[in-house]
Amino acid sequence: MISDIKKAAEEKMKKSVEALKTEFSKVRTGRAHAGLLDHVKVEYYGSMVPVSQVANVSVLDPHTLGVTPWEKKMAPVIEKAIRESDLGLNPATVGELVRVPIPPMTEERRRELVKVVRGEAEGAKVAVRNIRRDAIAHLKELLKKHEIGEDEERRAQDEVQKLTDRYIAEIDKLLADKEKDLMSV
């Protein structure tokens, strides 16, 4: 029982860290890559879907992305969605192709992106702490039902706390690496 709770908590914490790594990979460092627009959503027949589901995203050159919608009428919608995203990009439609120039990173933009990255990291830490809270609540429930003893519950709580500390430290390391990457010119 206790091992199941710890194992479930560790799995969830691992997934939180993986999700953070995915988010960090979307934050650009000055070069164009197709994954840059992964989290930009557009309205398509009443539902919000990622750009990659309504268009082909390609790298035209190191500083330009090309977005080719599968339906002509989607070009202005995609352009608007990219412009309104938190990426600070200014797309332009040329015929059916939406060109997305990637501006060189300014010091100010780097600082903005560091703030975005810190927010993502804080979100991941909150997720890990929520997982810890849930695991401890399960342990207390088992104690209340007299399925485990107080010593076992205390030991299990300490182990869950150690897990939490380990994943928080991993998140801090990922954040430090990404900040360093963003601030290097």
N, C-alpha and C positions, 0 to 999 in steps of 0.2 A: 504493500500500500504506500508506504513512505517513499520507496524507491520509484514507484510509478509517478508520484507527485513531483519528485525531483527531476525525473527524466522528462516529464512533460514540460516542466518549467524551463529546463535547459534547452529543449527543442525550440520552444517559443522564443527564448532569448537569442538563440542562434539565428532564427528567422528574422528577428528584429535587426540584428547586425547585418545580415545579408541584404535586407531591404535598404538599410542605410548605405551600404556599399553601392547598390544599384542607383540610389538617389545621387550619391556623390559622382558616379560616372556620368550622370546627365549634366552636371555643372561643368560648363566649358572652361577651358584654360587658354583660349585664343585661337584654336584651330577648329575648322569645320568638321563635324562628324555626324553621320545620319542619326545617331541616337540622341542628338541634341533636342530634337522635337518630340521625343517619345511621350513626354507628359503633357504636351499641348493637346487640348481636346477641342473638337468642333461639333457643332450641332448638325446631325445628319438624320433626317426624317424623324425629328422629335426626340432623339436621344443623343447624349454626349459620348463621342467616341474619339480615340486617339487619331491624330493626323495620319498615322501609318495605315489605318484601316480604310481611308478614303482616298489615299494618294500614294504615289511612289516618291520616297525621299531619297535623293542621291547627292553625292558630293561632286559639285562641278569643278571646283579647284580648292586649294587649301583655305580660302577665305570666303567661299560661296556655297550655299546649299541650293539645290533645285528641288522644288516640290511640284510634281506633275499629278493633278487630280484625275481620277478616273472618270468623273463627270464634269463637263465644262462649267456648269453652274456652281460648282464647289470652290472654284478659284478665289472669288472675293471673300467667301466665308473663311477659307483657310488663311488667307492674308490677314483678315481681321483678327482671327484667333491668335496668330503668331504675334501680331503687333501688340495685342492686349495681354500676352503672357508676361511672366516676370523675367523673361530672358533679355529684355532690352534690345530686341531686334527690330529692324525696320524693313519688312519685305516689300517687294514691288512685283506686280503682275506684268509679265511680258507675253502677250498672247494667252496661251493656256498654261504656261510655266510661271510658277511663283518663285522668283529669285530672292534668296535670303542672304544678303551680304553679312558676313561676320566681321564687325568692326574690331580694330585692334584694341586690346585691353588697356584702358586708362587706369591710373592709380585709384581714382574714385570708383570705377567699376569693379576693380579687384576688391576694394574694401566692401562694396555692396555684396559681392558674391561671398566674401568671407562671412558676412552677417547671415546670408541665406544658408550657408553650410553649417554655421553654428546653430541656427534654428532647427535644421534637420537633425543635427546631432542631439540637441536637447529633446526633440521629439522621440528619438530612439531611446534616450535615457529614461524618459517618462514611461515609454512602453515596457522597458525592462523592469522598472520599479513597480509598475502595475502587475506584471507577471509575478514578481516577488510577493506582492500583497495578496494576490489570489492564491498562491501556493501556501502562504502562511495561514490564510483563512481556511483552506482545506485541512491543514494540519490541526488547527484549533477545533474544527468540526469533528475530526477523528478523536481528539482528546475529549471533547464534550460527550461523544457517544461511547466513551470508555473503550475504544478499539486500540488505542495506544496509551502508553504511560507518559507522565510529565517529562521524564528524563529523555525519552525517545523524541518527544515533540520538541523539546529545547534543542537537542542535538540536530534534529532535522532543520529547525529554523536557522541554526548557525550555518549549516551546510548550504541552505538556500541563500543566505546572506553572502557567503563566500562566492557562490555562483554569480550573484548579482554584482558583487565588487569586481569579479573577473571580467564580466561583459561590459561594465561601465568603463573599466580601464581600457578595454579593447576599443570602445567607441571613442574615448579620449585620444587614443593613439591614431585612429583613423582620421579624426578631426585635425590633429596636429599635422599629420602628413598632407592632408588636403589643403590646409591653410598655407603650408610651406609651398606647395605646388602652385597655388593661386597667386601668392605674393612674389614668386620668382619671375623675373622678366625674361 
